[in-house]
Amino acid sequence: MGSECENSKYKLLGFESNKSLAVIMIISTGKVIKVKLGEVLKSEIIDNLNKSEVKDLYKKYYSAGAVLTTYEMQDRHERSWMIYVLLNVFLLAIYVFTNIAATKLVYFKMFDLVLPSAVFLYPLTFLIVDLLNETYGLRLARRALIFAFASNAFIVLMLNAVTYLPELPDWKLNASYSEIVAQVSSVLLASSVSFLFSEYINSYLLCKIKELTNSRFLFLRVFFSTFFAVIIDSFLFCYFAFYGVMQNNEILNVVFAQIAVKMCFAVFNIFPAYGARSLFKRYVANGRDA
């Protein structure tokens, strides 16, 4: 059992001791299955689990479920799920920030380029989604996307609701607040469509390439999944956000400039993806007994 193949297809989530079942996640799809302990030990699943998981599987099987392990369903791997929550929070924070920051356009006189200021941080969402897919599977990554989208929509709805409250006469920020919220709302529509489409494509391609390459060549799936997602995201966002406000040739210039900037991030994302996978295996997947 080579360490490079561990957890490329399956991941042990826990046990249901009263039924002598192991709860297994199929990493490529995120599907969760329940398998009898004896059947797990005879199947290909055990060849794909890490050493800590195999050790606890044998403990649970030969003790007839009496031995408590770090994989009890009641425990749910607190360290692993805390990281999942943190990644969700980071994804939401960047998504909310970029929707607000996108209302400010930046002009680079040297290159005669106009870009939304959010373009410099938004590509980090692709990295976070890549990490979620790599570690928790497609199903949980998609749940994180829906959570980020729904939370951001709720925030914008509340901001809009505030505009209907009675205003303080002569307060100099009344008009500014209404204008910003109106612009953020229009950006939300554009970013929501582009975000859901691009991130879903990013997630799907990441998992499909992972399946086709048998979990090897992380750099290939990170780069190519981000590459296609970036193109789709840039076209959808710019046309939804700026159509009717800017000329078509100006929108195309913004699209191409966004793609160029985001592609630089696509290459950069490869290095933290490798580092994050290594840290997760060291301190979470193999460090539960610590």
HELIX and SHEET records of a PDB file:
HELIX    1   1 SER A    3  CYS A    5  5                                   3    
HELIX    2   2 SER A   17  LYS A   19  5                                   3    
HELIX    3   3 LEU A   37  LYS A   42  1                                   6    
HELIX    4   4 GLU A   44  ASN A   48  5                                   5    
HELIX    5   5 LYS A   51  TYR A   62  1                                  12    
HELIX    6   6 GLU A   78  ALA A  101  1                                  24    
HELIX    7   7 SER A  117  PHE A  120  5                                   4    
HELIX    8   8 LEU A  124  TYR A  136  1                                  13    
HELIX    9   9 LEU A  138  VAL A  162  1                                  25    
HELIX   10  10 ASN A  174  LEU A  212  1                                  39    
HELIX   11  11 LEU A  218  PHE A  242  1                                  25    
HELIX   12  12 ASN A  248  PHE A  268  1                                  21    
HELIX   13  13 ILE A  270  PHE A  280  1                                  11    
HELIX   14  14 LYS A  281  ALA A  285  3                                   5    
SHEET    1   A 3 TYR A  10  GLU A  16  0                                        
SHEET    2   A 3 LEU A  21  ILE A  26 -1                                        
SHEET    3   A 3 LYS A  31  LYS A  36 -1                                        
SHEET    1   B 2 LEU A 105  PHE A 108  0                                        
SHEET    2   B 2 LEU A 113  PRO A 116 -1                                        
END                                                                             
